[in-house]
Amino acid sequence: MAIKKTTVKKPAIKPVAAKKPAVKVPRASAKPAAKAPRPTKRTVIATELAPKAIGPYSQGIRANGFVFCAGQTPIDPETSKLIEGDIAAQTRRVLTNLGAVLDAAGTSLSKVVKTTVFLTDMANFKAMNEVYAEFFPANPPARSTFAVAGLPLGALVEIECIALE
């Protein structure tokens, strides 16, 4: 068997002219450059009609059209002591305290959009819920309820909320 020798011609390499960098032309649908974030106005809310903060926090903060209320416990603002009574009495005091903070902010319980309830005993849920319904009779806010191991001063309930201005 004979081997036939063949040669392969290499294609000639042509020099390529350097391409000019493409210039990006903004399209009409391109998004405008993002603006620097606006500083948020933040206002501290305080009232003598609710218990004074017993730590490094505010009773409430107004920001971006909302009022954020710190958790309220059943403390009488006049005596700064936990009220005596069952879960119904304590829930009533807590919601009265929240109402006072919201009033000081220029809003009310009727504008609350979210609450968080903390109970030391879920067996108290039904009684708490009955009093809660008195304060939010129509269109109640969204709510989460948690059982906790304990609350300040031995309280049975604490409630925090977020409201519209």
N, C-alpha and C positions, 0 to 999 in steps of 0.2 A: 504494500500500500504506500502510495506516494503522498508526501505531505506537500500541499500547495501553499506557498508563502504568499500572503497578501499584505498589503499595507493599507492602513487606514489614514485617510487625510484628516487632519485636525482642522476644524473650522477656523477661519481667520478671526482673531479677536479685534473687534473694533473699539476704539476709545469711546467712552461714554462721556458726553458733556455733563459737567456738574449741574445738578438741578438747583434752581433757586428755591430757598425755603418758602413753603406755602404761607401766604398771609391769611390769617384768620379774619374773616369778615363776619361781624356779628349778624346773626340771622334775626329777622323780625320777631321770631318766637322765642328768642333767647331770654332767660330770666334776668331781671336786673340784679345788679350786685346787692347782696344782703346788707341791710343797714345795721349799724351798731345797735346793740340792745339798749332799750330805754331803761334808765334807772327806775326801779319800782319804788313808788312812794309807800312807805310803811309807817303806820300810825299806831302807837300804843294806846290801848283802851284801859281805863282804870275808873272804878267807881267805889264809893264808900258803901253802896247798897249791896255789895257782894263781898264775901270774905277777901281780905288782903292776901296776896300771894305769899305763901310760906316758904318760898325758895326763890332761886334765880329764874323766874319766869314772869310773864305778864298775864293779867286776867284775860286779855284779848288783844288781837292784832288785826288792823284793817289793812288789806293789801289787794290790789287788782280787782276791786269790786266785791270782795268777800270779807267776812269777819270770821276769824278763827278764834274760838274760845277755848281756853285751857279747861281741863277737866275740873268740874265743881263737885265738891263733897258737901254733905249736909251740915255745914258750919254756919252758925248764926253770925251774921256780920257785926251785930252789935256787941256780942260777947266774945267772939272769936273762939267759941267752943262748939264741939260737936253737939247737935241737938239730941235729946233723948227721944226714943220712939222706935217703932217698927219700920219695916222697909217702906211702907206707904208714906209715913211721915217723913222719912229721910228722902225719898224720891221727890216728894212735893217741895221740900226745902232746896234740893239740888236744882230742880227746874226753875224755882223762883230765883235762885242765885244766877242761873244762866240767863234768865229773862232780864235781870238787872244789868248784867254786862252787855247784853245785846241792846237794851234801851240806851245805855251810855254811848254805844257806838252809833245810835241813830237808826237801829233796825229792830227787829222783834222776833219772837219765836215763830211767828207765821211765815217768816222768810228763811227758816232753817232748811237746808237741803240735805244735811247728813249729820247723824249723831253716832256716837260710840258709847255704849253703856258697859260699865264694869261692875260685876256683881261678885260678892264674896261667896255667895251660895246660890246656885241655879234653882234651888227650891223656892227662892224669892221672886223668880221671873214673873209668875202670874200676877202677884200683888203689885210688883213694879209696873208691869204692863198696863194694869188698870188705871193707875195714877197717870202714867205717861200718856194714855189715850185722852185724859181730861185736858192736857196741855196741847195736844195735837189732834183735835177732833175731826178735822177734814184734811185730806191730802197730806198725810204725815210724811216726814222726811225719810230718806233711806236710813237704815240703821244696822249696826253690827252690835252684838252683845257677846261679851266674853266673861267667863268665870276666871277670877283671879285669886291668888293665895291670900292676899290681904290688901287693905287700903289704908291711907294715912289716918291716924287717930282712931282706928278701929271702925271706920265707916262701913256700912253695908253696901253702898252704891256710890258710884262716881259717873258723871256723864260729861262728855265734851261734845262740841258741835261746830259746824261750819254753816254760816248763813250768808245770804246775799245782802248787800248793803241796802 
